[in-house]
């Protein structure tokens, strides 16, 4: 595998997310940011590790499961903000269990190679 290769994983076609649980103002939806990129990379690496893929450090997720999204909330008068992943507030542990509960070496996630 060359050093420039990167693999992206896509979520399975199921999701328990629902956009009617997303927050309104003052929260702002974040499509892309350094924080979002780092989260997608770390989750992809964790899934690659758990599913026993070679070179798990080369993996990242393409995005979030359907109806999940990241929102930011500014900190008072600060220029900094905190990021939160929303999808299903009725069951806050669901994302974690959806993520790792069904992942095994036999799990078939779509994988694409990026050069």
C-alpha positions as CSV (number, residue, x, y, z in Angstrom):
1,X,0.0,0.0,0.0
2,X,1.5,3.3,-1.0
3,X,1.7,6.1,1.6
4,X,-0.8,8.3,-0.2
5,X,-3.6,5.6,-0.2
6,X,-6.6,6.2,1.9
7,X,-9.7,4.1,2.4
8,X,-13.1,5.5,3.2
9,X,-15.9,3.5,4.7
10,X,-19.6,4.1,4.1
11,X,-22.3,3.4,6.7
12,X,-24.7,0.4,6.2
13,X,-28.1,1.4,4.7
14,X,-29.8,1.4,8.2
15,X,-29.9,4.3,10.6
16,X,-32.0,5.1,13.7
17,X,-31.3,8.8,13.2
18,X,-34.2,11.3,12.9
19,X,-33.7,15.0,11.9
20,X,-36.8,16.1,13.9
21,X,-34.5,15.6,17.0
22,X,-32.0,18.1,15.7
23,X,-31.5,21.3,17.7
24,X,-32.6,24.8,16.6
25,X,-30.9,28.1,17.1
26,X,-28.5,29.0,18.7
27,X,-27.0,25.7,17.4
28,X,-25.6,25.8,13.9
29,X,-25.2,22.7,11.6
30,X,-21.6,22.0,10.6
31,X,-21.1,20.3,7.3
32,X,-17.3,20.4,7.4
33,X,-14.7,21.5,9.9
34,X,-11.4,20.2,11.3
35,X,-13.3,18.7,14.2
36,X,-15.7,16.8,12.0
37,X,-12.8,15.5,9.8
38,X,-11.0,14.3,12.9
39,X,-14.1,12.5,14.2
40,X,-14.7,10.8,10.9
41,X,-11.1,9.7,10.7
42,X,-11.0,8.4,14.3
43,X,-14.3,6.5,13.9
44,X,-13.1,5.0,10.5
45,X,-9.9,3.9,12.2
46,X,-11.8,2.4,15.1
47,X,-14.1,0.4,12.8
48,X,-11.1,-0.7,10.7
49,X,-9.4,-1.9,13.8
50,X,-12.4,-3.8,15.2
51,X,-13.1,-5.4,11.9
52,X,-9.4,-6.5,11.6
53,X,-8.6,-4.6,8.4
54,X,-5.0,-4.0,7.5
55,X,-3.5,-0.6,8.1
56,X,-6.5,0.8,10.1
57,X,-4.8,4.2,10.3
58,X,-5.5,4.6,6.6
59,X,-9.3,4.5,7.1
60,X,-12.0,7.2,7.6
61,X,-15.8,7.4,7.3
62,X,-17.4,9.2,4.3
63,X,-19.9,11.0,6.6
64,X,-22.5,10.3,9.2
65,X,-25.3,7.7,9.2
66,X,-28.6,9.0,7.6
67,X,-30.2,11.7,9.7
68,X,-27.2,12.3,12.0
69,X,-25.5,15.6,11.9
70,X,-22.9,17.7,13.8
71,X,-23.9,21.0,15.3
72,X,-21.9,23.7,17.0
73,X,-22.7,26.0,19.9
74,X,-20.7,29.1,20.5
75,X,-19.3,29.5,24.0
76,X,-20.7,32.8,25.4
77,X,-18.6,35.7,24.2
78,X,-15.8,33.4,23.0
79,X,-14.8,32.8,19.4
80,X,-14.7,29.1,20.3
81,X,-17.5,26.7,19.9
82,X,-18.3,23.1,21.0
83,X,-19.4,20.4,18.6
84,X,-22.2,17.9,19.2
85,X,-23.4,14.9,17.1
86,X,-27.2,14.7,16.9
87,X,-29.3,11.9,15.5
88,X,-31.5,10.2,18.1
89,X,-31.9,11.8,21.5
90,X,-34.4,9.3,22.7
91,X,-31.6,6.7,22.8
92,X,-28.3,8.4,23.3
93,X,-26.3,5.2,23.4
94,X,-27.7,4.1,20.1
95,X,-25.0,5.6,17.9
96,X,-22.3,3.8,19.9
97,X,-24.2,0.5,19.8
98,X,-25.0,0.9,16.1
99,X,-21.3,1.7,15.5
100,X,-19.7,-1.2,17.4
101,X,-22.6,-3.6,18.2
102,X,-22.8,-4.9,14.6
103,X,-19.1,-4.5,13.6
104,X,-17.1,-7.7,13.4
105,X,-14.4,-9.0,11.1
106,X,-17.3,-10.3,8.9
107,X,-19.0,-7.0,8.7
108,X,-19.3,-5.8,5.1
109,X,-19.0,-2.1,4.8
110,X,-18.5,-0.4,1.5
111,X,-14.9,0.5,1.1
112,X,-13.5,2.9,-1.5
113,X,-9.8,3.6,-2.2
114,X,-8.6,7.2,-2.6
115,X,-5.3,8.0,-4.1
